[in-house]
Structures are given as C-alpha cells and as structure tokens.
Amino acid sequence: MRRSNRLFEIIQILRSAARPMTAEALAKTLEVSTRTIYRDISALQMMNTPIEGEPGIGYVMRRGYDLPPLNFDLEEIEALRVGLALLSRTGDSALQRAARRIHGKVEALHGPADWLLVAPWGAPQDDPAKGCVSVSMLRDAIRQERKLELTYRDEHGCRTLRTVRPLALVYHLECVMLASWCELRAGFRHFRTDRIYGCAVLDERFVGEGAVLRALWPDQNRWDAAAGAIAAPA
C-alpha cells in the first residue's frame, strides 16, 4: 500500500473508531510495522490533521473532522455497495480486504444499507494455510509482466510443471481462472487457481508482450471456451 493511501486509511480508521486505537492495532490492521504507524501519525499531525494521543496509550480523531463527500448519486452508491459485496464470492482475499476498507468509507459517509444483501457462496478462499496460492500474487505478476512457474494439478490429479506468461484473471462463480500463455503447450491455457499447488515468480519478464497477447487471447479463446476449461485439461 502506498504511503498516501495508508495515511488516508489511518484517518478513516480513527474517524470510525469508538475508542482510542493503539499503534499496534493500527499496524495489524494495515499490515505494517508499529514504527511505520508512528511515522505516519507524526506526518499527519504535522499536516494539521486533528489526531490526539501518544505511543502506548492510543490515538483518537478530534470530533468534527471530515473528508469531502463522494460524488456519486444514490443508485451509483447502491451499485458500489453490491459490487463490493460480490467480491466476497471471488475467493481473492486481498480484494476482499480492499472491499471492506472501501465499504467502511461508504458507510461513514452515507450510513448502512442492510437491505442490500449478496449471498457469500462462491470461489474457495485463497488461504495460503490451506495450500492455496494467493490470487494477489497472480495479479501482481500480471501487472509486472513477470513469468510464473506453476505446479498444476488437473481434475484427474495429473501434476505438471508449467512456465507461463500470466495475462488475465477470470472470476467465475465457483472458481478463479488464470489465463496465460503456456510455454509448455505453446498456446493460451486457463488454470484454476485452486488447482495451483505451487507458484514461483521468476526473474524473467515479458515486458510489452502482455497487451499483445491479451489482444490475441479473445480471438482464440471465447469466454464460453474459457468457462469450459474449468473441466477440461490444461
């Protein structure tokens, strides 16, 4: 998380907190060190943000401090709420954490809407403790155009080692698919993330090729073909 985003998150957390928040609690929420929180709080206080408190006791936001409202109309806000709730079905834990942060900001400005509900069932959670590869890692590799070495097991249990150029993530109802150029098969292939049992980010990159491959991918792999790949061998 960039520092500017983290500073904004600290403001949002303190605005909605019912009691003083310690640096340790903030650090755990934002997944950074306590020392980083101390520096961020000091920077915010130097920018005249009304944060009161001190290390070891906790921090509070002085009442009355507010941020500019989001410029969305009523239906846009409801669309945003439903879209954020649907992220619970992706199994992508990093996106789910981001959705909860955004949801907190929307509720702080517009109040709750407990009548808009989305069923939570969907793709399995990408829990590393259960041997699942983090979808966030795959998204990073796509953005950075870095090759991946995958240990993949198909629906028959056949294990293969693949070097791929990750291109896109397709969020189906019951799983997440990684669309890639597979060097073993010399073609586009789709891999269910819950069948990736190992993933190493390689130093080798394919800078500038990602956009070209993504332009070719829809022509050779229709969306219905991608959906069929859920049950087909890669």
C-alpha positions as CSV (number, residue, x, y, z in Angstrom):
1,M,0.0,0.0,0.0
2,R,1.4,3.4,-1.0
3,R,2.0,5.8,1.9
4,S,-0.6,8.3,0.6
5,N,-3.2,5.6,0.7
6,R,-2.1,4.4,4.1
7,L,-2.4,7.9,5.6
8,F,-5.9,8.1,4.2
9,E,-6.7,4.7,5.7
10,I,-5.4,5.8,9.2
11,I,-7.8,8.9,9.0
12,Q,-10.7,6.7,8.1
13,I,-10.0,4.1,10.8
14,L,-9.6,6.8,13.5
15,R,-12.8,8.6,12.4
16,S,-14.9,5.5,12.8
17,A,-13.2,4.1,15.9
18,A,-15.4,4.0,19.1
19,R,-12.3,4.2,21.4
20,P,-8.6,5.1,21.1
21,M,-6.6,3.0,18.7
22,T,-3.1,1.9,19.7
23,A,-0.3,2.0,17.1
24,E,-0.1,-1.8,17.4
25,A,-3.7,-2.2,16.5
26,L,-3.3,0.2,13.5
27,A,-0.2,-1.7,12.4
28,K,-2.0,-5.0,12.5
29,T,-5.0,-3.6,10.5
30,L,-2.8,-2.1,7.8
31,E,-0.2,-4.9,7.8
32,V,2.8,-2.6,8.5
33,S,5.2,-2.2,11.4
34,T,4.4,-0.2,14.5
35,R,7.4,2.1,13.7
36,T,5.7,2.9,10.3
37,I,2.5,3.9,12.1
38,Y,4.4,6.2,14.5
39,R,5.9,7.9,11.5
40,D,2.6,8.2,9.7
41,I,0.8,9.6,12.7
42,S,3.6,12.2,13.1
43,A,3.3,13.1,9.4
44,L,-0.5,13.6,9.7
45,Q,-0.2,15.7,12.8
46,M,2.4,17.9,11.0
47,M,-0.3,18.4,8.3
48,N,-2.7,19.7,11.0
49,T,-4.8,16.6,11.0
50,P,-6.5,16.6,14.4
51,I,-5.2,13.4,15.8
52,E,-4.6,13.3,19.5
53,G,-2.8,10.8,21.7
54,E,0.6,9.3,22.2
55,P,2.5,6.0,21.9
56,G,1.4,3.4,24.4
57,I,-1.9,5.0,25.1
58,G,-3.7,5.3,21.7
59,Y,-4.9,7.8,19.2
60,V,-8.2,9.4,18.5
61,M,-9.5,11.8,15.8
62,R,-10.9,15.0,17.2
63,R,-14.7,15.2,16.6
64,G,-15.8,17.3,13.7
65,Y,-13.0,16.4,11.3
66,D,-14.5,15.3,7.9
67,L,-13.5,14.5,4.4
68,P,-15.2,15.7,1.1
69,P,-18.2,13.5,0.2
70,L,-18.0,11.0,-2.6
71,N,-19.6,12.4,-5.8
72,F,-21.9,9.5,-6.5
73,D,-25.7,9.6,-6.9
74,L,-28.0,7.2,-4.9
75,E,-28.0,4.4,-7.5
76,E,-24.3,4.6,-8.1
77,I,-23.8,4.2,-4.3
78,E,-26.1,1.2,-4.3
79,A,-24.2,-0.3,-7.3
80,L,-21.0,0.2,-5.4
81,R,-22.3,-1.5,-2.3
82,V,-23.5,-4.5,-4.3
83,G,-20.3,-4.7,-6.3
84,L,-18.2,-4.6,-3.1
85,A,-20.3,-7.3,-1.6
86,L,-19.9,-9.5,-4.6
87,L,-16.1,-9.5,-4.1
88,S,-16.8,-11.9,-1.1
89,R,-17.6,-14.5,-3.8
90,T,-14.3,-14.3,-5.6
91,G,-12.1,-16.0,-3.1
92,D,-9.5,-13.2,-3.6
93,S,-8.6,-12.3,0.0
94,A,-6.6,-9.2,-0.9
95,L,-9.5,-7.8,-2.9
96,Q,-11.9,-8.7,-0.1
97,R,-9.8,-6.7,2.4
98,A,-9.8,-3.7,0.0
99,A,-13.6,-4.1,-0.4
100,R,-14.1,-3.9,3.4
101,R,-12.0,-0.8,3.5
102,I,-14.0,0.9,0.8
103,H,-17.2,-0.3,2.3
104,G,-16.2,1.4,5.6
105,K,-15.7,4.7,3.8
106,V,-19.0,4.5,2.0
107,E,-20.8,3.7,5.3
108,A,-19.0,6.5,7.1
109,L,-20.4,9.0,4.5
110,H,-23.8,7.5,3.7
111,G,-24.7,5.2,6.5
112,P,-25.5,1.4,6.3
113,A,-27.8,-0.3,3.9
114,D,-28.5,-3.6,5.4
115,W,-31.3,-4.4,3.0
116,L,-28.9,-4.8,0.1
117,L,-27.6,-8.4,0.5
118,V,-25.4,-10.7,-1.5
119,A,-25.0,-14.4,-0.9
120,P,-21.4,-15.1,0.2
121,W,-21.0,-18.5,-1.6
122,G,-18.6,-18.6,-4.5
123,A,-15.0,-19.5,-5.3
124,P,-12.9,-21.1,-2.5
125,Q,-10.8,-18.7,-0.4
126,D,-7.2,-18.4,-1.4
127,D,-5.9,-19.3,2.0
128,P,-2.1,-20.0,2.0
129,A,-2.5,-22.0,5.2
130,K,-4.6,-24.5,3.1
131,G,-2.0,-24.7,0.4
132,C,-3.8,-22.2,-1.9
133,V,-1.8,-19.7,-4.0
134,S,-2.6,-16.1,-3.3
135,V,-4.6,-14.5,-6.1
136,S,-2.9,-11.2,-5.2
137,M,0.4,-12.7,-6.2
138,L,-1.0,-13.6,-9.6
139,R,-2.4,-10.1,-10.1
140,D,1.0,-8.6,-9.2
141,A,2.7,-10.9,-11.8
142,I,0.2,-9.8,-14.5
143,R,0.8,-6.1,-13.8
144,Q,4.6,-6.5,-13.7
145,E,4.6,-8.9,-16.7
146,R,6.7,-11.5,-14.9
147,K,6.7,-15.1,-15.8
148,L,5.4,-17.7,-13.3
149,E,6.4,-21.3,-12.7
150,L,3.3,-23.2,-11.7
151,T,2.8,-26.6,-10.2
152,Y,-0.6,-27.5,-11.5
153,R,-2.9,-30.5,-10.9
154,D,-5.8,-31.0,-13.3
155,E,-9.2,-32.6,-12.4
156,H,-7.8,-36.1,-12.9
157,G,-5.0,-35.4,-10.4
158,C,-2.3,-35.2,-13.1
159,R,0.6,-33.0,-12.0
160,T,2.6,-30.8,-14.4
161,L,5.1,-28.0,-14.0
162,R,4.4,-25.0,-16.3
163,T,6.2,-21.8,-17.1
164,V,3.6,-19.3,-18.1
165,R,3.1,-15.7,-19.0
166,P,0.1,-14.6,-16.9
167,L,-2.3,-12.4,-18.8
168,A,-5.7,-12.1,-17.0
169,L,-7.8,-13.3,-14.2
170,V,-11.3,-14.5,-14.9
171,Y,-13.6,-14.6,-11.9
172,H,-16.2,-17.3,-12.4
173,L,-19.0,-18.1,-10.0
174,E,-17.3,-21.1,-8.4
175,C,-13.6,-20.5,-9.2
176,V,-11.0,-18.1,-10.4
177,M,-9.2,-18.8,-13.7
178,L,-5.7,-17.6,-14.6
179,A,-5.4,-17.0,-18.3
180,S,-1.9,-17.4,-19.6
181,W,0.4,-18.1,-22.5
182,C,1.8,-21.6,-21.6
183,E,5.3,-22.2,-22.8
184,L,4.9,-26.0,-22.4
185,R,1.9,-26.1,-24.7
186,A,2.9,-23.1,-26.8
187,G,-0.6,-21.7,-26.6
188,F,-3.2,-20.0,-24.4
189,R,-4.3,-22.0,-21.4
190,H,-6.5,-21.4,-18.4
191,F,-5.6,-22.6,-14.9
192,R,-8.0,-22.8,-11.9
193,T,-6.3,-21.1,-9.1
194,D,-7.5,-23.7,-6.6
195,R,-5.5,-26.3,-8.6
196,I,-2.3,-24.4,-8.5
197,Y,-0.3,-26.1,-5.7
198,G,2.9,-24.1,-6.1
199,C,3.8,-20.8,-7.7
200,A,7.2,-19.1,-8.1
201,V,7.6,-15.6,-9.5
202,L,10.5,-15.8,-11.9
203,D,13.1,-13.1,-12.6
204,E,12.4,-13.4,-16.3
205,R,9.9,-10.9,-17.7
206,F,7.8,-10.4,-20.9
207,V,7.6,-6.6,-20.8
208,G,5.5,-5.2,-23.7
209,E,4.1,-8.6,-24.7
210,G,1.1,-8.7,-22.2
211,A,-1.1,-6.3,-24.1
212,V,-0.3,-8.0,-27.5
213,L,-1.2,-11.5,-26.1
214,R,-4.4,-10.2,-24.4
215,A,-5.4,-8.8,-27.8
216,L,-5.0,-12.2,-29.4
217,W,-6.5,-14.2,-26.5
218,P,-10.2,-13.4,-27.1
219,D,-10.0,-14.4,-30.7
220,Q,-8.6,-17.8,-29.9
221,N,-10.4,-18.4,-26.6
222,R,-14.0,-17.3,-26.5
223,W,-15.5,-16.7,-23.0
224,D,-17.6,-19.9,-23.3
225,A,-14.4,-21.8,-24.2
226,A,-12.7,-20.3,-21.1
227,A,-15.7,-21.4,-19.0
228,G,-15.4,-24.9,-20.5
229,A,-11.7,-25.0,-19.5
230,I,-12.9,-25.4,-15.9
231,A,-13.5,-29.1,-16.5
232,A,-11.0,-29.5,-19.4
233,P,-7.3,-30.5,-19.0
234,A,-4.8,-27.6,-19.3
